[in-house]
Amino acid sequence: MSATETLIAAAEAHSAHNYHPLPVVVATAEGAWMTDVEGRRYLDLLAGYSALNFGHGNRRLVEAARAQLERVTLTSRAFYHDRFAAFCQELAELCGMEMVLPMNTGAEAVETAVKTARKWGYRVKGVPWEMAKIVVAADNFHGRTTTVISFSTDREARADFGPYTPGFEIVPYGDVAAMRSAVTENTVAVLLEPIQGEAGVVVPPEGYLPAVRELTREREVLFVADEIQSGLGRTGRTFACEHEGVVPDMYVLGKALGGGIVPVSAVVADAEVLGVFRPGEHGSTFGGNPLACAVALEVLAMLRTGEFQERSAELGAFLHGELAGLKESGQVTQVRGRGLWAGLDIAPSLGTGREVAERLLERGVLVKDTHGSTIRVAPPLVISRKDLEWGLEQLRTVLGA
């Protein structure tokens, strides 16, 4: 057996089968490229589901982490540490808001947003106890905790994990009329992805987000934007909501905030919203730890220049122009997305999304399928145009375009 086969066999024997990885074992990575244990190189067009917006082994982020590793990595929130205030202040300023509640994973941040919205509903809006409702969109992906799957429409995510958490209303994504009908006097929040990532990089109809923003203001409801995948430069703006001039009441952030080095997530809102918490009501041992704050502070410094947002917009325009050609040729039935983020529905005659991903793997390109026929393209924002062109050339070859 090869080293790859041996390591995959060991992983399959001793780890739970909650993922179905492509048959590649990565050993090292730099920028937009990964190298496996056999020495083969692969162009990464997934970027850790946007956790690696700034590329593998980004020197600025690695140096920030290394410097902090030699100082202090964890205090717990039982004490202050010297990176915490700067992280909270700078992230709040980036979002144009007042307060930050740091966590670790995206799912934790979504759970935190749910708790925040409910507590705000009872303490500020005056919703009767245990009557708070949150409206969400069908085909959403906000994580896989028990509460989050309770408002998922993905059968695989929900099956065999009940009983489910009540308090959620699911409406079709992009349907303003359905949203308006679902919002009642007991609704405390509308929770949406401004672009649905796991669903296949689904962009809502133009005007949808502004209409939701107007509705939530009109009904005294919090608009919560899950920008865990779409935020921090991925779509060509700092936040995907910006494409339609929308500012939510609450951002839910994660993935790229940790630079692909440590898990960092956060809920960001004004004091009227996050100010409802009192000591002991919510927390995390690792949330806002010194190492996480040091890395995230460097991420924020990189985002403040605007260069990564501009790069995503420019290369994204090229990417979508090239992908439009695949649709015209019939190899792809639909192309969706913004910036350096795209979902492609593969023509059924050419195979499933998984089969296309496996064929791309053989040609040195890594992507990931979703929902049977769709593959997602989301390279690190540091990718060169030359490398992106090469990756697209491999895609055209695999599809026979």
C-alpha positions in Angstrom: 0.0 0.0 0.0 1.1 3.6 -0.7 1.6 6.1 2.1 -1.7 7.7 1.0 -3.6 4.4 1.1 -2.1 3.4 4.5 -3.1 6.7 6.1 -6.6 6.8 4.7 -7.1 3.2 5.9 -6.0 4.1 9.4 -8.3 7.2 9.4 -11.2 5.2 8.2 -10.6 2.5 10.9 -10.2 4.8 13.8 -12.3 8.0 13.1 -16.0 8.4 13.0 -17.3 8.5 9.4 -19.0 11.9 9.7 -17.1 13.1 6.6 -16.5 11.6 3.1 -13.1 13.2 2.2 -11.6 13.0 -1.2 -8.7 10.5 -1.3 -5.9 12.9 -0.7 -3.7 13.2 2.4 -2.2 16.7 2.7 1.2 17.1 4.3 2.2 20.7 3.7 0.6 23.8 2.2 1.5 27.4 1.2 -0.5 30.1 -0.4 -3.1 28.5 -2.7 -1.2 25.2 -3.0 -1.2 22.0 -1.0 1.2 19.1 -1.2 0.3 15.5 -0.3 2.4 12.8 1.5 3.6 11.5 -1.9 4.9 14.9 -2.9 2.1 15.7 -5.4 0.9 19.3 -5.5 -2.7 20.5 -5.7 -4.3 23.8 -6.3 -6.7 24.5 -3.4 -10.0 25.9 -4.8 -11.9 25.3 -1.6 -9.9 27.4 1.0 -11.3 25.5 4.0 -14.8 26.7 3.2 -13.5 30.3 3.3 -11.5 29.8 6.5 -8.3 30.2 4.4 -9.2 33.5 2.7 -5.6 34.6 3.2 -4.0 31.4 2.0 -2.1 28.6 3.7 0.7 29.6 5.9 0.2 33.3 5.4 3.5 34.8 6.8 1.9 37.7 8.6 -0.6 35.5 10.4 2.0 32.8 11.2 4.3 35.4 12.6 1.5 36.9 14.7 0.7 33.4 16.0 4.3 32.6 16.7 4.9 35.8 18.6 1.8 35.2 20.8 2.7 31.5 21.4 5.8 32.7 23.2 3.9 35.1 25.5 0.5 33.6 26.6 -2.0 31.5 24.8 -4.9 31.1 27.3 -6.2 32.9 30.4 -9.9 32.0 30.2 -12.3 34.8 30.6 -11.7 34.7 34.3 -9.1 37.4 33.7 -8.4 40.1 31.1 -5.5 39.7 28.8 -3.6 42.4 26.8 -5.0 41.5 23.3 -8.6 41.3 24.2 -9.6 45.0 24.3 -7.9 45.7 20.9 -9.6 42.7 19.3 -13.1 43.7 20.4 -12.6 47.3 19.6 -11.2 46.8 16.1 -13.7 44.1 15.1 -16.6 46.3 16.3 -15.2 49.2 14.3 -14.8 47.1 11.2 -18.5 46.1 11.5 -19.6 49.7 12.4 -21.0 48.4 15.7 -20.3 48.8 19.4 -19.8 45.4 21.1 -18.3 41.9 20.4 -19.0 38.6 22.0 -16.1 36.2 21.0 -16.5 32.5 20.6 -14.5 29.8 18.7 -16.5 28.0 16.0 -19.1 29.3 13.6 -21.7 27.0 15.1 -21.0 28.4 18.6 -21.4 31.9 17.2 -24.8 31.0 15.7 -25.9 29.5 19.0 -24.8 32.7 20.7 -26.8 34.8 18.2 -29.9 32.7 18.9 -29.5 33.1 22.6 -28.8 36.9 22.2 -31.9 37.4 20.0 -34.1 35.5 22.5 -32.8 37.4 25.5 -33.1 40.7 23.7 -36.7 39.7 22.7 -37.7 39.1 26.4 -35.7 41.9 28.0 -36.0 44.7 25.4 -38.9 43.9 23.0 -41.1 42.5 25.7 -42.0 39.2 24.1 -43.8 36.8 26.6 -41.6 34.3 28.3 -40.8 31.2 26.1 -42.8 32.6 23.2 -39.8 34.0 21.2 -39.7 33.0 17.5 -36.8 33.3 15.0 -37.5 33.2 11.3 -34.9 31.4 9.1 -34.6 30.4 5.4 -35.0 27.0 3.9 -31.8 25.4 2.6 -29.8 27.2 5.2 -26.5 26.0 6.7 -25.7 27.5 10.1 -23.9 24.6 11.7 -24.7 21.1 13.1 -25.4 21.6 16.8 -28.7 20.2 18.0 -30.4 23.6 18.1 -29.1 24.6 14.7 -30.2 21.4 12.9 -33.6 22.0 14.4 -34.1 24.7 11.8 -32.3 23.0 9.0 -34.1 21.5 6.0 -31.2 19.2 5.2 -32.4 15.6 5.8 -28.9 14.3 6.4 -28.2 16.9 9.0 -31.5 16.3 10.9 -32.2 12.6 10.6 -32.0 10.6 13.9 -31.0 13.6 16.0 -34.4 14.6 17.4 -36.2 15.7 19.4 -35.6 19.2 17.9 -35.4 22.6 19.5 -38.7 24.6 19.1 -39.0 28.3 18.3 -38.1 28.6 14.7 -40.1 29.3 11.5 -38.7 28.2 8.1 -39.6 30.1 5.0 -38.3 29.9 1.4 -35.1 31.8 0.7 -35.6 34.9 -1.3 -39.4 35.1 -0.8 -40.2 38.4 0.8 -44.0 37.7 1.0 -43.4 34.5 2.9 -41.0 36.3 5.3 -43.6 39.0 5.9 -46.3 36.4 6.7 -44.0 34.6 9.1 -43.0 37.6 11.2 -45.3 38.0 14.1 -45.4 40.1 17.3 -43.4 37.3 19.0 -40.7 37.2 16.4 -37.4 38.4 17.8 -35.1 37.8 14.8 -34.6 36.9 11.2 -31.5 34.9 10.7 -30.1 34.7 7.2 -27.0 34.0 5.1 -26.7 36.9 2.7 -25.4 34.2 0.3 -26.2 30.6 1.1 -22.9 28.7 0.9 -23.6 25.1 1.6 -26.8 25.3 -0.5 -24.5 25.9 -3.6 -23.5 29.5 -3.3 -27.1 30.8 -3.8 -27.4 34.6 -4.2 -30.8 35.9 -3.3 -32.9 38.0 -5.8 -31.9 41.6 -6.1 -33.7 43.7 -3.5 -34.4 40.7 -1.1 -31.9 41.8 1.6 -33.0 45.4 1.6 -36.7 44.3 1.8 -35.9 42.0 4.8 -34.0 44.9 6.4 -37.0 47.2 6.0 -39.4 44.6 7.3 -37.3 43.9 10.4 -37.1 47.6 11.2 -40.8 48.0 10.7 -41.7 45.1 13.0 -39.0 45.7 15.7 -37.1 42.5 14.8 -33.4 41.9 14.8 -31.8 41.2 11.4 -29.0 38.7 12.0 -26.6 38.1 9.1 -24.6 34.9 9.2 -21.5 36.0 7.3 -19.3 33.1 8.5 -18.6 32.0 4.9 -19.5 35.1 2.9 -17.8 37.7 5.1 -14.3 39.1 5.4 -13.5 39.7 1.7 -14.9 36.5 0.1 -17.4 38.3 -2.2 -15.4 41.3 -3.1 -16.6 43.4 -0.1 -15.9 43.1 3.5 -19.4 41.7 4.1 -21.7 40.3 1.5 -24.6 42.5 2.8 -22.7 45.5 1.5 -23.5 44.6 -2.1 -27.1 45.8 -1.5 -26.2 48.5 1.0 -27.6 46.6 4.0 -26.4 46.8 7.5 -27.9 44.1 9.8 -28.4 44.4 13.6 -26.0 41.6 14.2 -23.1 40.0 12.3 -22.2 36.4 13.0 -18.5 35.8 11.9 -16.0 33.0 11.9 -13.8 31.0 9.6 -11.5 33.6 8.0 -11.4 35.5 11.2 -9.0 32.9 12.5 -6.8 33.1 9.4 -6.9 29.3 9.0 -4.7 29.0 12.1 -7.0 28.9 15.1 -10.8 28.8 15.3 -12.1 32.3 16.0 -15.8 33.4 15.8 -17.8 36.3 17.1 -21.2 37.9 17.4 -21.0 41.7 16.7 -23.9 44.1 17.5 -24.7 47.4 19.3 -24.8 47.7 23.0 -28.6 47.7 23.0 -28.4 44.1 21.8 -25.3 42.5 23.3 -25.7 44.6 26.4 -28.4 42.2 27.6 -25.9 39.7 28.9 -24.8 39.6 32.5 -21.9 37.6 34.0 -22.5 33.9 34.1 -25.2 33.9 31.4 -23.0 32.8 28.5 -19.4 32.0 27.9 -16.6 29.9 26.6 -13.3 28.9 28.1 -11.4 29.4 24.9 -13.5 32.2 23.4 -11.4 35.4 22.9 -8.2 33.7 24.1 -4.9 35.6 23.6 -3.7 33.4 20.7 -7.0 33.8 18.8 -7.1 37.6 19.4 -3.5 38.0 18.2 -4.2 36.2 14.9 -7.6 37.9 14.4 -6.0 41.3 15.0 -3.7 40.7 12.1 -6.6 39.5 10.0 -8.4 42.8 10.8 -5.3 44.8 9.9 -5.1 43.1 6.5 -8.8 43.7 5.8 -8.5 47.4 6.7 -6.3 48.0 3.6 -9.1 46.8 1.3 -6.6 45.0 -0.9 -8.1 41.6 -0.4 -11.6 42.8 -1.1 -10.4 44.4 -4.3 -8.5 41.3 -5.3 -11.6 39.2 -4.7 -13.7 41.6 -6.8 -11.2 41.7 -9.7 -10.4 38.0 -9.9 -14.0 37.2 -9.1 -15.1 39.1 -12.2 -12.6 37.1 -14.3 -13.7 33.8 -12.6 -17.4 34.4 -13.3 -16.7 35.4 -16.9 -14.9 32.1 -17.5 -17.6 30.1 -15.8 -20.3 31.8 -17.9 -18.6 30.2 -20.9 -19.1 26.8 -19.4 -22.8 27.5 -19.0 -23.1 28.6 -22.6 -21.4 25.4 -23.8 -23.8 23.3 -21.8 -21.3 21.6 -19.5 -22.7 23.6 -16.5 -26.5 24.3 -16.1 -26.2 27.1 -13.6 -23.5 29.3 -12.2 -24.0 31.4 -9.1 -21.9 33.5 -6.7 -20.1 36.7 -6.1 -16.4 37.6 -6.0 -14.1 34.6 -5.6 -17.0 32.3 -4.8 -19.0 30.3 -7.2 -21.4 27.3 -7.2 -21.6 25.3 -10.4 -24.4 22.8 -11.2 -22.8 20.1 -13.4 -24.8 18.9 -16.4 -26.2 15.4 -15.4 -24.7 13.7 -18.4 -21.2 14.6 -17.2 -21.5 13.0 -13.8 -22.2 14.0 -10.2 -20.4 16.8 -8.4 -18.4 14.1 -6.5 -17.3 12.5 -9.7 -16.2 15.8 -11.1 -14.3 16.6 -7.9 -12.5 13.3 -8.1 -11.6 13.9 -11.7 -10.2 17.3 -10.8 -8.3 15.7 -8.0 -6.5 13.5 -10.5 -5.5 16.7 -12.4 -4.2 18.4 -9.3 -7.2 20.6 -8.4 -9.2 20.4 -5.1 -12.8 21.4 -5.0 -15.8 20.0 -3.0 -19.2 18.9 -4.1 -22.5 19.6 -2.4 -26.1 18.4 -2.9 -25.3 15.9 -5.6 -24.7 17.9 -8.8 -23.0 21.0 -7.5 -19.3 21.9 -6.9 -18.1 25.0 -5.1 -15.1 27.1 -6.2 -13.7 29.3 -3.5 -9.9 29.8 -3.8 -7.8 31.7 -1.3 -8.0 35.4 -2.0 -4.2 35.4 -2.5 -4.4 33.1 -5.5 -2.6 34.4 -8.6 -4.5 35.0 -11.8 -2.1 32.5 -13.5 -2.9 29.8 -11.0 -6.6 30.5 -11.3 -6.5 30.3 -15.1 -4.7 27.0 -14.8 -7.3 25.6 -12.4 -10.1 26.7 -14.7 -8.3 25.0 -17.6 -8.4 21.8 -15.7 -12.1 22.2 -15.0 -12.7 22.8 -18.7 -10.7 19.6 -19.6 -12.6 17.5 -17.0 -15.9 18.7 -18.4 -14.8 18.3 -22.0 -15.6 21.9 -22.8 
